[in-house]
Amino acid sequence: MKKCSECSGLMKEMTGQTTEGVSYSYYQCRKCGEEILSREQLHTVATKYRVMKNYRVRLTRWGLSLGMRFPKEITEKYGLRDNEEVTIIPEEEGLKVIPA
């Protein structure tokens, strides 16, 4: 049985669910309530998200720029509207798009 890094109490394995419905397991300290995920647990959740969040879109030329169309499901989920500005943040493995 795992021990808590905060108080050395015993930890029990629990299950939870993200808002998107992805189930996962984690450990919770019986004494102080500290919650942790092991690497394996975190990897399992990340893998489920990669499969679930996979959208393919085609880039098209708009003048000298490239444009991308967002699927209807994404625009509804994040409340994106026509002519709305978004912020694009370059990251190591891709781009992050944030409604402005």
N, C-alpha and C positions, 0 to 999 in steps of 0.2 A: 504494500500500500504506500502511496506517495505521501511525503510530508510537506507542509506549507513552508515556503521560504520566508514568510513574514513572522509566523508565530510558532512554527514547528508542530502545529496541530495536524491531525490526520485528514487527508483529503479523500473525498469520494467522487466517483465518476458520475456525471450528470449528463442529461441531454437537453438541448435547446433547439430553437428554430429562429432563423433570420426573418425579417419582414417579408422577404421574397419567397419564404417557404422552404429554404434549404435547411435541413436538419443537420445537427453537429453534436459532438460530445465534447465535454470539457471536465476539468476537475475543480471542485469547490471545497474549501477548508471548512470542516465541521465546527471549528472553534471561532475563527475570525471572519469567515465568509469570503475570503480572497478567492478569485476565480482565475484559472490559467488554462491555456490550450497548449498541448504539446506540439512539436513540429509536425508530427504525423496528422494530428487533428486539424491543424491549420492548413496543411497541404490538401487534405481531403476537401475542406470547405472551398479553398481556392480553385481546385479542379472542377468542382460542381459549378462554381460561378463562371469559370471560363467557358464551359459547355453551354450554360444557360444564357449567357450574355453575348453570344456570337451572332452578330449581324453583318451581312455583306452588302455593301453599297458600291455603286459605280461612280467614279469621278468623271465629270464632264467639263469640257473647256468652256469658260465664260470670258470672252475677250482674251486677255493675257493671263488670266487666273484660272484656277480649277475650282469647280463647285461640287458640293456633295449634297445629296438629298437624304434627309433623315426619314426612316420608316415611320409610318403613322403611329405605331405603338410607342415609339420613343418620344415623338412630339407630344402625344397625349400624356404619357407618364410624367414628363418633365415640364409640361406646360409651355412648350415652345410655340411661338406665333410667327406669322409672316412678317418679314422686315424687322424682326427682333435681332438685336446684337447679342453675340455670345463671345465669351473669352476663350481663346485657345492657348493652352499651356503645353509647350513641348516637354516631354518627359523622356526618360531613358529608353523605355520600351514602346513609346507611342505618343499620342496626343490626348490631352484631357480637354473636353469641351464643357464650359460652365455657362449656364444662362446668366446674362448680365443683370 
